[in-house]
Amino acid sequence: MNFKITGQVSVDGKGVSNLIVMGFDKDLLSDDFLGKAITDKDGRFKIEFSESDFRDLFEKKPDVYIKVKSSDRGRTIFTTEDSVRFSSKKEEHFVIDIPLEEWETPHDDADSDMKKSVAVGVRFDEDMDGFMGTNVKGYKDGDDYGRRHGNTISFSVKIEIDSVEKFIGISNHEANLSGFATVNSLAGQTKMSIKNGIFNLMNINTKTGQRNMTYRFNFETPDGQLYYFSGFKDIFHDKGQMDMIDDLTTLFFHIYSGKDSNEELVGSGIMYFRMRDIFSLLGTIKPFNHSNMTQGVSSVTKFASFFMGEAIKTYQPGPRFLYNTRYKNFVLSGKVEEQASGGIKQLFMFSGIFEKDFPWGDGEAMSDCALLMSSDDGGFIKYGITARSLESLSIDLDANTFAYKGDLFKIPDDNTLSFFDIHSSKKKMDLEKVKVEIEIKLETISYNEKVDLTFDIIDNLEKIIPDDIEDSIRKLIPNIGLLGLFISP
């Protein structure tokens, strides 16, 4: 069965051309993209789609809404998402007249909606306790010292993920951390409030390439002394061992006197999550900022799916013939103007963030950035860097932004620059290094259409498994992997 969405967009009664109108089918977990059209000179548009574009397990008719976007910056200027047309007819007609004062209202971001949507988050509580050795650098030595001298340490924290969708992206698995801590050797059993708390899940250790869960915060003793806590759980599978539970429940930490880790070391040790508290922790996992129960359950499920998916990637035993990995790639070419001389230079750059296992399933993660710019002698100056992780690299395709602040190394005349060259102390000394700060704001529009390059075995399976069942499973468990390459341009 074929369907149509037609209509007209006007401002104070006058049709507007060259607007992008996008149609969607509202679903419980994630909405289906039905198609898009460009308004003509009178503001009219038509979107055609078929049953296969929206049908789910229990859905025979689409629940339609539309978004109107500007063609220059791709920002949403009108949406009917708050008034979905449930069980739509074969043709739905929209007459949209935007008041002039709303049309002329400036928008801050290229993708900002006139009515901002509130991101759905997830929060949970965690209690840990252990032992610390004062003036001790080693974690195990600090733990042993603390046990002998009764130097206990504990914290009770609440971890809040403001946006689950953003959190489960390729980078930036960062959340807020609050609560209180007790450190017997510093303030007895006084509960000290945590400040500036940050929690990171499954971030890459730039030196080892291993994944860590990190806990960082400040606290202040009753006499006004500021301290900095920096701890991590080492998420790494030791071959031949069943070590997942130990890794997820053991936190190695340092405490410094001052605001950060550049200050004097006060002590070190190990903290533990007690497995007897696991059901209490699970009971604290709750969504917030959700508009209905389904949206809340979906957010919790997405978070749990992401966490378990990452854990399985790390701890699954035996040869890894099948694996799930993701990446972001950024490529740009054009011209830039030198501020000092006013001269025009040719520019080409590329950068990427590649998850663990990309592309060969080797357990490694990688990030890179390269910059080429024309020189006065007719050639190019070339700089680049590659590392397991670049902490100051940000590729936010949803916000249309790119940023990198840090080192780049001059690429030699043979046009090769390897990971070993950059990170070997001997080789690194021979490389010319520059400090760069790159910030780019793009004006782009997402295609909203994925390109799936599946393996033959998946094509055969898809003939057996109905599309609606497959889609329902993927919406519920977003980290499920299929054999193939799936590209979102």
C-alpha positions as CSV (number, residue, x, y, z in Angstrom):
1,M,0.0,0.0,0.0
2,N,1.3,3.5,-0.9
3,F,0.9,6.6,1.2
4,K,1.3,10.4,0.6
5,I,2.0,13.4,2.8
6,T,1.1,16.6,1.0
7,G,0.7,20.2,2.1
8,Q,1.8,23.8,2.0
9,V,4.1,25.9,4.1
10,S,3.5,29.7,4.3
11,V,4.6,32.7,6.4
12,D,1.7,35.1,7.1
13,G,-0.2,33.5,4.2
14,K,2.5,33.6,1.6
15,G,4.0,30.3,0.4
16,V,7.8,29.8,1.0
17,S,10.0,27.9,-1.5
18,N,13.1,25.8,-1.0
19,L,12.2,24.5,2.5
20,I,13.0,20.9,3.4
21,V,9.9,19.0,4.6
22,M,10.6,15.6,6.3
23,G,8.0,13.0,7.2
24,F,8.3,10.6,10.1
25,D,6.3,7.7,11.6
26,K,6.1,8.0,15.4
27,D,7.1,4.8,17.2
28,L,7.5,3.9,20.9
29,L,11.3,3.5,20.8
30,S,12.6,5.3,17.7
31,D,10.8,7.0,14.8
32,D,11.0,5.9,11.2
33,F,12.0,8.3,8.5
34,L,9.4,8.3,5.7
35,G,11.0,10.6,3.2
36,K,11.5,14.3,2.4
37,A,10.6,16.9,-0.2
38,I,11.5,20.5,-1.2
39,T,8.7,23.1,-1.2
40,D,8.0,24.7,-4.6
41,K,7.5,28.4,-5.4
42,D,4.1,28.3,-3.7
43,G,5.3,26.4,-0.6
44,R,3.7,23.1,-1.7
45,F,5.2,19.7,-1.1
46,K,4.5,16.0,-1.6
47,I,6.2,13.0,0.1
48,E,5.4,9.5,-1.1
49,F,6.2,6.3,0.9
50,S,5.1,2.7,1.2
51,E,4.1,0.3,3.9
52,S,7.6,-1.1,4.1
53,D,9.0,2.2,5.3
54,F,7.2,2.2,8.6
55,R,5.4,-1.1,9.4
56,D,6.3,-2.7,12.7
57,L,5.1,-5.8,14.4
58,F,1.8,-4.4,15.6
59,E,1.5,-1.4,13.2
60,K,-0.6,-1.4,10.0
61,K,-0.9,2.4,9.6
62,P,1.7,5.1,10.1
63,D,1.5,7.7,12.9
64,V,2.6,10.7,10.9
65,Y,4.3,13.9,11.9
66,I,6.5,16.3,9.9
67,K,9.4,18.6,10.4
68,V,10.1,21.7,8.3
69,K,13.8,22.7,8.0
70,S,15.5,25.6,6.4
71,S,17.6,24.8,3.3
72,D,20.5,27.0,4.3
73,R,21.5,25.8,7.7
74,G,19.2,22.7,8.2
75,R,17.6,24.1,11.4
76,T,14.1,22.9,12.3
77,I,11.7,25.8,12.1
78,F,8.5,24.0,12.6
79,T,7.3,20.5,13.7
80,T,4.0,18.8,14.3
81,E,5.6,16.2,16.6
82,D,3.4,17.4,19.5
83,S,0.3,16.6,17.4
84,V,1.0,13.2,15.8
85,R,-1.7,12.0,13.4
86,F,-2.2,8.5,14.6
87,S,-3.3,5.7,12.3
88,S,-3.1,8.0,9.3
89,K,-5.1,7.8,6.1
90,K,-3.5,7.0,2.8
91,E,-3.0,10.7,2.2
92,E,-2.5,13.3,5.0
93,H,-2.5,17.0,4.1
94,F,-0.8,19.7,6.2
95,V,-1.5,23.4,6.0
96,I,1.2,25.2,7.9
97,D,1.2,29.0,8.3
98,I,4.0,30.3,10.4
99,P,3.6,33.8,12.1
100,L,6.1,36.3,10.8
101,E,7.5,37.0,14.3
102,E,8.4,33.3,14.7
103,W,9.9,33.0,11.2
104,E,12.2,36.0,11.9
105,T,13.3,34.7,15.3
106,P,17.0,33.9,15.2
107,H,18.2,30.4,16.2
108,D,21.4,29.7,18.0
109,D,22.4,26.4,16.5
110,A,22.1,24.9,13.0
111,D,20.0,22.0,14.3
112,S,18.2,23.6,17.1
113,D,14.4,23.2,17.2
114,M,12.1,26.1,17.9
115,K,10.8,24.0,20.7
116,K,13.8,22.4,22.3
117,S,13.4,18.7,23.1
118,V,14.7,17.6,26.6
119,A,17.2,14.8,26.5
120,V,16.2,11.7,28.5
121,G,18.8,10.7,31.1
122,V,19.5,7.8,33.5
123,R,20.8,7.9,37.0
124,F,22.1,5.3,39.5
125,D,23.8,5.1,42.9
126,E,27.0,3.3,43.8
127,D,28.7,2.7,47.2
128,M,32.3,1.6,47.5
129,D,34.8,1.3,50.4
130,G,38.4,0.3,50.9
131,F,41.7,1.3,52.3
132,M,44.3,4.0,51.8
133,G,48.0,4.3,52.6
134,T,49.2,7.9,53.3
135,N,52.4,8.9,51.5
136,V,52.3,5.7,49.5
137,K,52.4,5.7,45.7
138,G,51.5,2.1,44.8
139,Y,47.9,1.0,44.9
140,K,48.5,-2.4,46.4
141,D,51.0,-1.0,48.9
142,G,48.5,1.6,49.9
143,D,45.8,-1.0,50.3
144,D,48.1,-3.2,52.5
145,Y,49.1,-0.2,54.6
146,G,45.5,1.0,55.1
147,R,44.4,-2.5,56.2
148,R,47.2,-2.7,58.8
149,H,46.6,0.8,60.2
150,G,42.8,1.0,59.9
151,N,42.9,3.8,57.3
152,T,39.5,3.3,55.7
153,I,37.9,5.2,52.8
154,S,34.4,5.1,51.3
155,F,32.1,7.0,49.1
156,S,28.4,7.0,48.3
157,V,27.8,8.6,44.9
158,K,25.0,9.3,42.5
159,I,25.9,9.1,38.8
160,E,23.7,11.1,36.4
161,I,23.8,10.7,32.6
162,D,22.1,13.8,31.2
163,S,21.5,12.3,27.7
164,V,21.6,8.5,27.1
165,E,21.7,9.1,23.3
166,K,24.8,11.2,23.6
167,F,26.4,9.0,26.3
168,I,26.3,5.8,24.2
169,G,27.9,7.5,21.2
170,I,31.4,6.7,20.0
171,S,33.1,9.1,22.3
172,N,32.3,11.2,25.4
173,H,31.0,8.5,27.8
174,E,30.9,11.2,30.5
175,A,28.5,11.7,33.3
176,N,28.0,13.9,36.4
177,L,29.0,12.4,39.8
178,S,27.8,13.7,43.2
179,G,27.5,12.5,46.8
180,F,29.9,12.3,49.7
181,A,33.2,10.6,50.7
182,T,34.8,9.7,54.0
183,V,38.6,9.4,54.4
184,N,39.5,8.2,58.0
185,S,43.1,9.5,57.8
186,L,42.0,13.0,56.7
187,A,38.8,13.7,58.5
188,G,37.8,10.6,60.5
189,Q,34.2,9.5,59.6
190,T,33.1,12.9,58.6
191,K,31.0,12.9,55.4
192,M,32.6,15.4,53.0
193,S,30.6,16.6,50.0
194,I,31.8,15.8,46.6
195,K,32.4,18.7,44.1
196,N,33.2,18.8,40.4
197,G,32.5,15.1,40.1
198,I,33.0,13.4,36.7
199,F,32.4,9.7,35.8
200,N,33.7,8.2,32.6
201,L,32.5,4.8,31.3
202,M,34.8,2.7,29.1
203,N,37.1,5.5,28.0
204,I,40.5,4.7,26.5
205,N,43.7,4.9,28.5
206,T,46.0,6.8,26.1
207,K,49.1,5.0,27.3
208,T,47.9,1.4,27.5
209,G,45.0,1.4,25.0
210,Q,42.9,-0.4,27.7
211,R,39.5,0.7,28.8
212,N,38.9,2.3,32.1
213,M,36.0,3.4,34.2
214,T,37.2,6.6,35.9
215,Y,36.0,8.5,39.0
216,R,37.3,12.1,39.6
217,F,36.2,14.6,42.1
218,N,37.2,17.2,44.7
219,F,36.3,17.2,48.4
220,E,37.1,19.5,51.3
221,T,37.9,18.6,54.9
222,P,36.2,20.5,57.8
223,D,39.3,22.6,58.2
224,G,39.1,23.8,54.6
225,Q,41.8,21.7,53.0
226,L,40.9,20.8,49.3
227,Y,41.7,17.4,48.0
228,Y,41.4,15.7,44.6
229,F,40.4,12.0,44.1
230,S,41.3,10.2,40.9
231,G,40.4,6.6,40.5
232,F,39.9,4.0,37.8
233,K,38.6,0.5,37.2
234,D,40.9,-1.4,34.8
235,I,38.6,-3.0,32.2
236,F,40.9,-5.6,30.7
237,H,40.6,-9.3,30.1
238,D,43.6,-11.4,31.3
239,K,43.7,-14.5,29.2
240,G,42.7,-17.7,30.9
241,Q,41.0,-15.8,33.8
242,M,37.4,-15.1,34.7
243,D,38.2,-11.6,35.8
244,M,35.2,-9.5,34.6
245,I,33.6,-9.3,38.1
246,D,36.9,-8.4,39.8
247,D,37.6,-5.7,37.2
248,L,34.1,-4.1,37.5
249,T,34.2,-4.1,41.3
250,T,37.8,-2.9,42.0
251,L,38.8,0.8,41.9
252,F,42.5,1.9,42.1
253,F,42.9,5.5,43.3
254,H,45.3,8.3,44.2
255,I,44.4,11.3,46.4
256,Y,46.2,14.7,45.9
257,S,46.4,17.8,48.0
258,G,44.8,20.5,45.9
259,K,42.5,20.9,42.9
260,D,43.9,18.3,40.5
261,S,46.5,15.6,39.9
262,N,49.3,18.1,39.4
263,E,49.4,18.7,43.2
264,E,51.2,16.8,45.9
265,L,50.3,13.1,46.3
266,V,48.7,12.4,49.6
267,G,48.0,8.7,49.4
268,S,46.9,5.7,47.3
269,G,44.9,2.5,47.7
270,I,42.1,0.3,46.5
271,M,38.3,0.5,46.9
272,Y,35.8,-2.3,46.3
273,F,32.2,-2.6,45.4
274,R,30.6,-5.4,47.4
275,M,28.6,-7.9,45.4
276,R,26.1,-8.2,48.2
277,D,25.0,-4.7,47.2
278,I,24.4,-5.5,43.5
279,F,20.6,-5.7,43.8
280,S,20.5,-2.4,45.7
281,L,22.5,-0.8,42.8
282,L,20.2,-2.2,40.1
283,G,17.2,-0.9,42.0
284,T,18.6,2.7,41.8
285,I,18.8,2.7,38.0
286,K,16.1,5.1,37.0
287,P,15.4,7.4,34.0
288,F,14.7,11.1,34.3
289,N,13.3,13.8,32.0
290,H,11.1,11.2,30.2
291,S,7.7,12.1,29.1
292,N,6.2,8.6,29.4
293,M,7.0,5.2,30.8
294,T,7.9,3.7,27.4
295,Q,10.5,6.4,26.8
296,G,12.0,5.9,30.3
297,V,12.2,2.1,29.9
298,S,13.8,2.6,26.5
299,S,16.5,4.8,27.9
300,V,17.4,2.4,30.7
301,T,17.4,-0.5,28.1
302,K,19.7,1.5,25.8
303,F,22.1,2.2,28.6
304,A,22.1,-1.4,29.8
305,S,22.6,-2.6,26.2
306,F,25.5,-0.3,25.7
307,F,27.2,-1.3,29.0
308,M,26.8,-5.1,28.4
309,G,27.8,-4.8,24.7
310,E,31.1,-3.1,25.7
311,A,31.7,-5.6,28.5
312,I,31.1,-8.6,26.1
313,K,33.6,-7.0,23.6
314,T,36.2,-7.0,26.3
315,Y,35.6,-10.2,28.1
316,Q,34.3,-12.7,25.6
317,P,36.7,-15.7,25.5
318,G,38.4,-17.4,22.6
319,P,39.0,-16.3,19.0
320,R,37.0,-13.3,18.0
321,F,35.7,-14.0,14.5
322,L,32.7,-11.8,14.9
323,Y,32.7,-8.3,16.5
324,N,30.8,-5.1,16.6
325,T,32.6,-1.7,16.2
326,R,31.9,1.9,15.2
327,Y,33.7,4.9,13.9
328,K,33.3,8.6,13.0
329,N,35.2,10.0,10.0
330,F,35.6,13.6,9.1
331,V,37.0,14.8,5.8
332,L,37.3,18.4,4.6
333,S,38.8,20.2,1.7
334,G,38.6,23.9,0.7
335,K,40.4,27.2,1.1
336,V,41.5,29.3,4.1
337,E,42.7,32.9,4.4
338,E,45.8,33.7,6.4
339,Q,45.0,36.5,8.8
340,A,48.5,38.0,8.7
341,S,49.0,38.2,4.9
342,G,45.5,37.8,3.6
343,G,46.8,35.1,1.3
344,I,44.6,32.2,0.2
345,K,45.8,28.6,1.0
346,Q,44.5,25.3,-0.2
347,L,43.4,23.1,2.7
348,F,42.8,19.4,3.1
349,M,42.3,17.6,6.4
350,F,40.9,14.3,7.8
351,S,40.3,13.0,11.2
352,G,38.6,10.1,12.9
353,I,37.6,8.4,16.1
354,F,37.6,4.6,15.7
355,E,36.3,2.3,18.4
356,K,38.0,-0.8,19.8
357,D,38.3,-3.5,17.1
358,F,38.0,-1.1,14.1
359,P,38.5,-2.4,11.5
360,W,40.2,-5.8,12.0
361,G,38.9,-7.0,15.4
362,D,42.3,-6.7,17.0
363,G,41.1,-5.2,20.3
364,E,42.7,-1.8,19.5
365,A,41.1,1.7,19.4
366,M,42.5,4.6,17.4
367,S,42.1,8.3,16.8
368,D,43.9,10.5,14.2
369,C,44.0,14.0,12.8
370,A,45.9,15.2,9.7
371,L,46.2,18.7,8.2
372,L,47.7,19.6,4.8
373,M,48.0,23.2,3.6
374,S,49.5,24.7,0.4
375,S,52.9,26.5,0.8
376,D,54.4,29.4,-1.1
377,D,56.8,27.1,-3.0
378,G,53.9,25.2,-4.6
379,G,54.0,22.2,-2.3
380,F,52.2,21.4,0.9
381,I,53.0,21.5,4.5
382,K,51.8,18.3,6.2
383,Y,51.1,17.6,9.8
384,G,49.4,14.7,11.6
385,I,49.0,12.6,14.7
386,T,47.6,9.1,15.5
387,A,47.1,7.7,19.0
388,R,44.9,5.2,20.8
389,S,42.8,8.2,22.0
390,L,43.0,11.9,21.6
391,E,41.4,13.4,24.6
392,S,40.8,16.9,23.1
393,L,39.4,15.6,19.8
394,S,35.7,16.1,19.3
395,I,33.6,15.1,16.2
396,D,30.0,15.9,17.0
397,L,28.0,15.1,13.8
398,D,24.7,15.9,15.5
399,A,25.9,19.4,16.4
400,N,27.8,19.8,13.1
401,T,31.0,20.7,15.0
402,F,34.7,19.5,14.9
403,A,37.3,20.5,17.4
404,Y,40.9,19.5,18.2
405,K,43.4,21.1,20.5
406,G,46.8,19.6,20.9
407,D,50.0,18.4,19.1
408,L,50.5,17.7,15.4
409,F,53.8,16.3,14.0
410,K,55.4,17.3,10.7
411,I,55.0,14.4,8.2
412,P,58.5,13.7,6.7
413,D,59.3,14.0,3.0
414,D,58.5,10.3,2.4
415,N,54.9,11.0,3.4
416,T,54.8,8.4,6.2
417,L,54.2,9.0,9.9
418,S,53.4,5.9,12.0
419,F,52.1,5.3,15.5
420,F,55.6,4.0,16.4
421,D,57.3,7.2,15.1
422,I,55.1,9.4,17.3
423,H,55.1,7.3,20.5
424,S,58.7,6.0,20.5
425,S,60.8,8.3,22.7
426,K,63.8,7.9,20.3
427,K,61.9,8.5,17.1
428,K,59.7,11.3,18.6
429,M,62.8,13.4,19.3
430,D,63.5,13.7,15.5
431,L,59.9,15.0,14.7
432,E,59.0,18.6,14.4
433,K,56.0,19.3,16.6
434,V,53.5,22.2,16.5
435,K,50.6,23.1,18.8
436,V,47.2,23.6,17.0
437,E,43.7,24.6,17.9
438,I,41.1,23.8,15.3
439,E,37.4,24.7,15.7
440,I,35.0,24.2,12.8
441,K,31.3,24.8,12.6
442,L,29.6,23.1,9.7
443,E,26.4,24.0,7.9
444,T,25.3,20.5,6.7
445,I,22.1,18.5,6.5
446,S,22.0,14.8,7.4
447,Y,20.9,12.5,4.6
448,N,18.7,10.6,7.2
449,E,19.2,7.5,5.1
450,K,21.7,4.7,6.0
451,V,23.7,2.7,3.6
452,D,23.7,-1.0,4.6
453,L,26.4,-3.2,3.0
454,T,25.4,-6.6,4.6
455,F,27.1,-9.9,4.0
456,D,25.3,-12.6,2.0
457,I,24.4,-14.6,5.1
458,I,22.5,-11.6,6.5
459,D,20.6,-11.1,3.2
460,N,19.5,-14.8,3.5
461,L,18.5,-14.4,7.1
462,E,16.5,-11.3,6.4
463,K,14.4,-13.4,4.0
464,I,13.5,-15.6,7.0
465,I,13.1,-13.0,9.7
466,P,10.3,-10.5,9.1
467,D,11.5,-6.9,8.9
468,D,9.1,-5.7,11.6
469,I,10.5,-8.3,14.1
470,E,14.1,-7.4,13.3
471,D,13.4,-3.6,13.6
472,S,11.6,-4.1,17.0
473,I,14.6,-6.0,18.4
474,R,17.1,-3.5,17.2
475,K,15.1,-0.6,18.7
476,L,15.0,-2.4,22.1
477,I,18.7,-3.5,22.0
478,P,20.6,-0.8,20.0
479,N,24.0,-2.5,20.5
480,I,23.0,-5.7,18.8
481,G,25.4,-6.3,15.9
482,L,24.8,-7.7,12.4
483,L,27.3,-8.8,9.8
484,G,28.1,-6.0,7.5
485,L,29.0,-2.3,7.1
486,F,26.3,0.3,8.1
487,I,27.0,3.9,7.0
488,S,25.2,7.0,8.1
489,P,26.3,9.8,5.7
